[in-house]
Amino acid sequence: MSLDDQLYDIVAKEIRSGTLVDGLYTRAFAEANGDKDKAQAKYIVYRVEQLRGEFIAKVERKKAEAREAAKAAESAARRKQQAQDGKDSFFTIVAIILGIIGLALLIALSLQKSGASSM
């Protein structure tokens, strides 16, 4: 069933149940110069247009929400990667420092052995 068919079905149910949009019906009645049949026909056209506009607005809101959710997920992933990169950098620096300390200890031991051997 097409969107238009669904919208006309909604309006038909509203008319059968008597749950019309008062302001819209009043406008249609006024434009029909008091002719109830013409007013009902105008009301149907106006109400379908109104429902279509609401549907389009809802779709656009959902699209915007989806875009915002995607941006938020992308931002969270970027922050997570930056945090991981920071941890990686920290551990790289620690490894370099430990390597330098180890090298300094080896040099110190080597110098100590050289000094002990020459005595």
Secondary structure in CASP SS format (residue, H / E / C, confidence):
PFRMAT SS
TARGET T0000
AUTHOR 0000-0000-0000
METHOD secondary structure of the structure
MODEL  1
M C 1.00
S C 1.00
L H 1.00
D H 1.00
D H 1.00
Q H 1.00
L H 1.00
Y H 1.00
D H 1.00
I H 1.00
V H 1.00
A H 1.00
K H 1.00
E H 1.00
I H 1.00
R H 1.00
S H 1.00
G C 1.00
T C 1.00
L C 1.00
V C 1.00
D H 1.00
G H 1.00
L H 1.00
Y H 1.00
T H 1.00
R H 1.00
A H 1.00
F H 1.00
A H 1.00
E H 1.00
A C 1.00
N C 1.00
G C 1.00
D C 1.00
K H 1.00
D H 1.00
K H 1.00
A H 1.00
Q H 1.00
A H 1.00
K H 1.00
Y H 1.00
I H 1.00
V H 1.00
Y H 1.00
R H 1.00
V H 1.00
E H 1.00
Q H 1.00
L H 1.00
R H 1.00
G H 1.00
E H 1.00
F H 1.00
I H 1.00
A H 1.00
K H 1.00
V H 1.00
E H 1.00
R H 1.00
K H 1.00
K H 1.00
A H 1.00
E H 1.00
A H 1.00
R H 1.00
E H 1.00
A H 1.00
A H 1.00
K H 1.00
A H 1.00
A H 1.00
E H 1.00
S H 1.00
A H 1.00
A H 1.00
R H 1.00
R H 1.00
K H 1.00
Q H 1.00
Q H 1.00
A H 1.00
Q H 1.00
D H 1.00
G H 1.00
K H 1.00
D H 1.00
S H 1.00
F H 1.00
F H 1.00
T H 1.00
I H 1.00
V H 1.00
A H 1.00
I H 1.00
I H 1.00
L H 1.00
G H 1.00
I H 1.00
I H 1.00
G H 1.00
L H 1.00
A H 1.00
L H 1.00
L H 1.00
I H 1.00
A H 1.00
L H 1.00
S H 1.00
L H 1.00
Q H 1.00
K H 1.00
S H 1.00
G H 1.00
A H 1.00
S H 1.00
S H 1.00
M C 1.00
END
